[in-house]
Amino acid sequence: MDTSTPREIGSSRLSVTPLGFGSAPIGQPNVGTAASTETVAAAWDTGVRFFDTAPLYGIGRSERRIGVALDGLGARDELVLNTKVGRTLLPEPEPLKANETLSPGGQERTARDPWSGFRVAFGYTEEHIHLQHRDSLERLGLSRVDSLTIHDIDYGFHSDEQVEFHLRELARDGGGGARALEELRAAGAIGAIGAGCNLASRNEASWAGGKHEDLYARIADTVDLDFLVVSGGYTLLETRALNRLLPLCVEREIGMIVAAPYASGWLATDDESMTYMYGSPAPAIVEKSRRMREICAEHDVPLASAALQFPLAHPAAAAVIPGAKSPEEARETDARLRTPVPEAVWAAFKSEGLIPEAAPTPD
């Protein structure tokens, strides 16, 4: 697999390296600033030039760290940097119980960082988008980012009523968030607009009946998107994006960035105590993974290599953005992507029904 030639993101003017860097892990408080800087430098040394971050990751910590880590590694025009909109970080020096909200499944929705005292608040209006964009630039220490991604208008985080409220905030004839993004792109302040699309344990039910796919068709009707960041919906173990999401991308020339290609770490190890898409794996997932691992072992390749390379075979895919929290992980990811996966592995996966016949596989 060609791991060095940049790929265009949909019909936008941006091109990215097929291997990107997901910076959620370096936003974790237990990852030191020095380690995060060394990790970004190691990824850069392997040839990565596409970096993804968000205000949510570490509640500002990821953006601050990646801005510092990238400083001096190369010219600004050498890299493509994506961050996200939809969450504003508000100072809250003392915890206020009234600002704590939960998702429909009972998970934390509006987190507060106990060290910095900033709390997450959702907002997708024109005013919110401009404020969030400016705040991200300040945390990054940069005068521009290359793309902005609409983050988590998602049934996993919001009730049905909250989803509708945030869609109205985004609408041109509502809160105007879509207008803000499209004007930023038209002015050259950003090169592309994305939207995040998640399939995880917290929202799997919304995918079962097509409700989540309906939502992203509506978002694509609301905003002129250049790409989707698909997390969990297109991996070796979960290919539901083939049903409607990826045909939508192909039809509208929307690119795909694949986040969490290891399914939150599950496919990167044989340790079955790991989470699968941030929850406990179903027995069928465990058995399917074991069989895939056996097939890969027969051909002397790690399952993690197949996991990284599989989504890149789809014609809409521009990049995979696995996370890393140490220089060793960054270098290991690069090695996995460069490891040849024999055609016999893909053939066995298909013949045993482990991946669909219709799924594109690497040449």
C-alpha positions as CSV (number, residue, x, y, z in Angstrom):
1,M,0.0,0.0,0.0
2,D,1.2,3.5,-0.9
3,T,1.6,5.2,2.4
4,S,3.3,8.4,1.3
5,T,1.4,9.9,-1.7
6,P,-1.1,12.4,-0.4
7,R,-4.8,11.8,-1.1
8,E,-7.4,14.5,-1.9
9,I,-10.2,15.0,0.7
10,G,-13.4,14.7,-1.4
11,S,-13.7,17.5,-3.8
12,S,-11.9,20.0,-1.6
13,R,-8.5,21.6,-2.3
14,L,-6.9,19.7,0.6
15,S,-4.7,16.7,0.3
16,V,-3.5,14.6,3.2
17,T,-1.1,11.8,4.0
18,P,-2.9,8.5,4.2
19,L,-1.7,8.1,7.7
20,G,-2.7,10.9,10.0
21,F,-2.4,11.5,13.7
22,G,-5.3,11.4,16.1
23,S,-4.5,13.6,19.0
24,A,-7.1,12.6,21.6
25,P,-4.6,10.4,23.5
26,I,-2.1,13.2,24.0
27,G,-4.8,15.3,25.6
28,Q,-5.1,12.8,28.5
29,P,-3.9,14.2,31.8
30,N,-1.8,11.1,32.4
31,V,0.2,11.7,29.3
32,G,2.9,14.3,30.1
33,T,3.6,17.3,28.0
34,A,7.1,16.1,27.2
35,A,5.8,12.7,26.1
36,S,3.1,14.3,23.9
37,T,5.7,16.5,22.2
38,E,8.0,13.5,21.5
39,T,5.0,11.5,20.2
40,V,4.1,14.2,17.6
41,A,7.7,14.5,16.6
42,A,8.0,10.7,16.1
43,A,4.8,10.7,13.9
44,W,6.3,13.6,11.9
45,D,9.5,11.7,11.4
46,T,7.6,8.7,9.9
47,G,6.1,11.1,7.3
48,V,2.7,12.0,8.9
49,R,1.6,15.5,7.8
50,F,-2.1,15.3,8.8
51,F,-3.0,16.1,12.4
52,D,-6.5,15.9,14.0
53,T,-7.5,17.5,17.2
54,A,-10.5,19.0,19.0
55,P,-11.4,21.3,22.0
56,L,-13.0,18.2,23.6
57,Y,-9.8,16.2,23.8
58,G,-8.4,16.9,27.2
59,I,-10.8,19.9,27.4
60,G,-8.3,22.1,25.5
61,R,-5.2,20.2,26.5
62,S,-4.8,18.4,23.1
63,E,-5.0,21.6,21.1
64,R,-2.5,23.3,23.4
65,R,-0.1,20.4,23.2
66,I,-0.2,19.7,19.5
67,G,0.3,23.4,18.7
68,V,3.5,23.4,20.8
69,A,4.6,20.0,19.5
70,L,4.3,21.0,15.8
71,D,6.1,24.3,16.3
72,G,9.5,24.0,14.6
73,L,9.0,20.6,13.0
74,G,8.7,22.0,9.5
75,A,7.1,24.8,7.5
76,R,3.4,25.5,8.3
77,D,2.4,24.7,4.7
78,E,3.8,21.2,5.0
79,L,1.0,20.0,7.3
80,V,-2.8,19.8,7.3
81,L,-4.4,20.5,10.7
82,N,-8.0,19.7,11.5
83,T,-9.9,20.8,14.6
84,K,-13.5,20.8,15.5
85,V,-16.5,23.0,16.3
86,G,-19.7,22.4,18.3
87,R,-18.2,22.7,21.8
88,T,-17.3,25.9,23.6
89,L,-14.9,25.7,26.6
90,L,-16.2,27.9,29.3
91,P,-14.3,28.9,32.5
92,E,-15.9,27.5,35.6
93,P,-13.4,28.0,38.5
94,E,-15.7,26.2,41.0
95,P,-17.7,23.2,39.9
96,L,-21.4,24.0,39.3
97,K,-23.7,21.1,39.6
98,A,-26.3,22.8,37.3
99,N,-23.8,22.6,34.4
100,E,-23.3,18.9,34.6
101,T,-25.4,17.0,32.1
102,L,-25.6,13.4,31.0
103,S,-26.2,11.7,27.6
104,P,-29.3,9.6,27.2
105,G,-27.3,6.5,28.2
106,G,-26.1,8.1,31.4
107,Q,-22.5,9.0,30.2
108,E,-20.9,12.3,30.9
109,R,-22.0,14.9,28.3
110,T,-20.6,18.3,29.5
111,A,-17.4,17.4,31.1
112,R,-15.3,19.8,33.3
113,D,-11.5,19.5,33.6
114,P,-10.7,19.7,37.3
115,W,-7.2,21.1,36.7
116,S,-8.0,24.0,34.3
117,G,-11.6,24.6,35.4
118,F,-13.0,24.7,31.9
119,R,-16.3,23.0,31.1
120,V,-17.7,21.8,27.8
121,A,-20.9,23.5,26.5
122,F,-22.5,22.6,23.2
123,G,-23.3,25.2,20.6
124,Y,-23.6,25.2,16.7
125,T,-24.8,28.7,15.8
126,E,-23.0,31.2,13.7
127,E,-21.9,33.0,16.8
128,H,-20.7,29.8,18.4
129,I,-18.7,28.7,15.3
130,H,-16.8,31.9,15.1
131,L,-16.0,32.0,18.8
132,Q,-14.9,28.3,18.8
133,H,-12.8,28.8,15.7
134,R,-11.0,31.8,17.3
135,D,-10.6,30.0,20.7
136,S,-9.0,27.0,18.9
137,L,-6.6,29.2,17.1
138,E,-5.5,30.8,20.4
139,R,-5.0,27.4,22.1
140,L,-3.1,26.1,19.1
141,G,-1.0,29.2,18.8
142,L,-1.7,29.5,15.1
143,S,-3.4,32.0,12.8
144,R,-5.2,29.3,10.8
145,V,-6.4,25.7,10.7
146,D,-6.9,23.9,7.4
147,S,-10.3,22.4,8.2
148,L,-13.1,22.5,10.7
149,T,-15.2,19.5,11.6
150,I,-18.7,19.6,13.1
151,H,-18.3,17.6,16.3
152,D,-20.9,15.3,17.8
153,I,-24.3,16.2,16.6
154,D,-24.9,12.7,17.6
155,Y,-27.6,10.5,19.2
156,G,-24.8,9.1,21.5
157,F,-24.5,12.5,23.1
158,H,-27.9,14.1,22.7
159,S,-31.6,13.2,23.1
160,D,-33.8,13.3,20.1
161,E,-35.0,16.8,21.2
162,Q,-31.4,18.0,21.7
163,V,-30.4,16.7,18.2
164,E,-33.2,18.7,16.6
165,F,-32.2,21.8,18.6
166,H,-28.6,21.6,17.4
167,L,-29.7,20.9,13.8
168,R,-31.7,24.2,14.0
169,E,-28.6,26.0,15.4
170,L,-26.6,24.7,12.4
171,A,-29.3,25.5,9.7
172,R,-28.8,28.6,7.5
173,D,-32.3,29.7,8.2
174,G,-31.9,29.0,11.9
175,G,-28.8,29.7,14.0
176,G,-26.6,30.0,10.9
177,G,-23.8,27.7,11.8
178,A,-23.7,26.3,8.3
179,R,-23.4,29.8,6.9
180,A,-20.5,30.6,9.2
181,L,-18.6,27.5,8.1
182,E,-19.2,28.0,4.4
183,E,-18.2,31.7,4.6
184,L,-15.0,30.8,6.4
185,R,-14.2,28.4,3.5
186,A,-15.2,30.8,0.8
187,A,-12.9,33.5,2.4
188,G,-10.0,31.0,2.5
189,A,-9.8,30.9,6.3
190,I,-10.3,27.1,6.1
191,G,-9.9,24.7,3.2
192,A,-12.6,22.2,4.0
193,I,-15.6,21.4,6.2
194,G,-16.2,18.1,7.8
195,A,-18.7,16.4,10.1
196,G,-18.0,13.7,12.7
197,C,-20.0,10.5,12.5
198,N,-19.8,8.0,15.4
199,L,-20.8,4.4,15.9
200,A,-19.9,3.4,19.5
201,S,-21.5,1.4,22.3
202,R,-23.3,4.6,23.5
203,N,-25.3,5.0,20.2
204,E,-25.4,1.6,18.5
205,A,-29.2,1.5,18.8
206,S,-29.6,4.6,16.6
207,W,-27.7,2.7,13.8
208,A,-29.8,-0.4,14.0
209,G,-32.9,1.0,12.4
210,G,-31.1,3.6,10.1
211,K,-31.9,6.6,12.4
212,H,-28.3,7.6,12.6
213,E,-27.8,7.4,8.8
214,D,-30.9,9.5,8.4
215,L,-29.3,12.1,10.7
216,Y,-26.1,12.4,8.6
217,A,-28.0,12.7,5.4
218,R,-29.8,15.6,7.0
219,I,-26.5,17.2,8.1
220,A,-25.1,16.8,4.5
221,D,-28.3,18.5,3.3
222,T,-27.7,21.3,5.8
223,V,-24.0,22.0,5.3
224,D,-22.0,21.7,2.1
225,L,-19.6,19.1,3.5
226,D,-16.2,18.1,2.1
227,F,-15.6,15.1,4.3
228,L,-16.9,12.9,7.1
229,V,-14.8,11.8,10.0
230,V,-16.2,8.2,10.5
231,S,-15.4,6.7,13.9
232,G,-16.4,3.1,14.4
233,G,-18.7,2.8,11.4
234,Y,-16.1,1.4,9.0
235,T,-13.6,-1.0,10.5
236,L,-12.7,-4.6,10.0
237,L,-15.3,-5.5,12.5
238,E,-18.0,-3.0,11.6
239,T,-18.9,-2.1,8.0
240,R,-22.3,-0.6,8.3
241,A,-21.1,2.5,6.6
242,L,-21.2,0.6,3.4
243,N,-25.0,0.5,3.5
244,R,-25.8,4.2,3.2
245,L,-23.1,6.4,4.5
246,L,-20.4,5.6,2.0
247,P,-22.7,5.6,-1.0
248,L,-23.7,9.1,0.1
249,C,-20.0,10.1,0.2
250,V,-19.4,8.8,-3.3
251,E,-22.6,10.4,-4.7
252,R,-21.8,13.8,-3.3
253,E,-18.0,13.6,-3.6
254,I,-17.6,13.8,0.2
255,G,-14.3,12.3,1.5
256,M,-13.9,10.0,4.4
257,I,-11.4,10.2,7.3
258,V,-11.4,7.0,9.4
259,A,-11.0,7.6,13.1
260,A,-10.6,4.8,15.6
261,P,-9.5,2.2,13.0
262,Y,-8.4,-0.1,15.9
263,A,-12.0,0.2,17.3
264,S,-10.7,2.0,20.5
265,G,-7.7,-0.3,20.7
266,W,-9.4,-3.7,20.4
267,L,-7.9,-4.5,17.0
268,A,-4.4,-3.4,18.1
269,T,-3.8,-6.1,20.6
270,D,-4.9,-9.6,21.6
271,D,-5.7,-8.4,25.1
272,E,-9.4,-9.2,25.4
273,S,-9.7,-6.9,28.4
274,M,-9.6,-3.9,26.1
275,T,-12.7,-2.0,25.3
276,Y,-14.4,-2.3,21.9
277,M,-15.6,1.1,20.7
278,Y,-15.5,2.3,24.3
279,G,-17.6,-0.5,25.7
280,S,-17.7,-4.2,26.3
281,P,-17.5,-6.3,23.1
282,A,-20.3,-8.7,22.3
283,P,-19.5,-12.4,22.2
284,A,-19.8,-12.3,18.4
285,I,-17.2,-9.6,18.1
286,V,-14.8,-11.6,20.3
287,E,-15.2,-14.7,18.2
288,K,-14.9,-12.8,14.9
289,S,-11.7,-11.1,16.1
290,R,-10.2,-14.4,17.2
291,R,-10.8,-15.9,13.8
292,M,-9.4,-12.8,12.0
293,R,-6.3,-13.0,14.2
294,E,-5.8,-16.7,13.4
295,I,-6.0,-16.0,9.7
296,C,-3.5,-13.2,10.0
297,A,-1.2,-15.4,12.0
298,E,-1.3,-18.0,9.3
299,H,0.2,-15.4,6.9
300,D,2.6,-13.9,9.5
301,V,1.0,-10.4,9.6
302,P,-0.5,-8.6,12.6
303,L,-4.3,-8.1,12.6
304,A,-3.5,-4.4,13.4
305,S,-1.9,-4.0,9.9
306,A,-5.1,-5.3,8.3
307,A,-7.2,-3.1,10.5
308,L,-5.3,0.0,9.4
309,Q,-5.1,-0.8,5.7
310,F,-8.7,-2.1,5.2
311,P,-10.6,1.2,5.3
312,L,-8.0,2.9,3.1
313,A,-9.1,0.7,0.2
314,H,-12.4,2.4,-0.1
315,P,-12.3,5.0,-2.9
316,A,-13.8,7.7,-0.6
317,A,-11.1,7.2,2.0
318,A,-8.4,9.9,2.3
319,A,-6.8,8.9,5.6
320,V,-6.8,6.9,8.8
321,I,-6.1,8.8,12.0
322,P,-5.3,6.4,14.8
323,G,-4.2,7.9,18.1
324,A,-0.8,7.5,19.8
325,K,0.4,8.5,23.2
326,S,4.1,7.6,23.0
327,P,6.8,7.8,20.3
328,E,6.9,4.0,20.2
329,E,3.2,3.8,19.4
330,A,3.6,6.3,16.6
331,R,6.4,4.4,15.0
332,E,4.6,1.1,15.5
333,T,1.6,2.4,13.7
334,D,3.7,3.5,10.7
335,A,5.3,0.0,10.6
336,R,1.9,-1.6,10.7
337,L,0.7,0.4,7.7
338,R,3.8,-0.5,5.7
339,T,3.5,-4.2,6.4
340,P,2.3,-6.0,3.3
341,V,-1.0,-7.9,3.9
342,P,-1.3,-10.8,1.4
343,E,-4.3,-11.0,-0.8
344,A,-5.0,-14.4,0.7
345,V,-5.8,-12.7,4.0
346,W,-8.6,-10.6,2.4
347,A,-9.8,-13.6,0.4
348,A,-10.1,-15.7,3.6
349,F,-11.9,-12.9,5.4
350,K,-14.5,-12.7,2.6
351,S,-14.8,-16.5,2.1
352,E,-15.6,-16.9,5.8
353,G,-18.0,-14.0,5.8
354,L,-15.9,-11.9,8.2
355,I,-16.1,-8.9,5.9
356,P,-18.7,-8.3,3.1
357,E,-17.9,-9.4,-0.4
358,A,-18.7,-5.9,-1.5
359,A,-16.1,-4.3,0.7
360,P,-13.1,-3.0,-1.3
361,T,-9.8,-4.4,-0.1
362,P,-6.2,-3.3,-0.7
363,D,-4.6,-4.3,-4.0
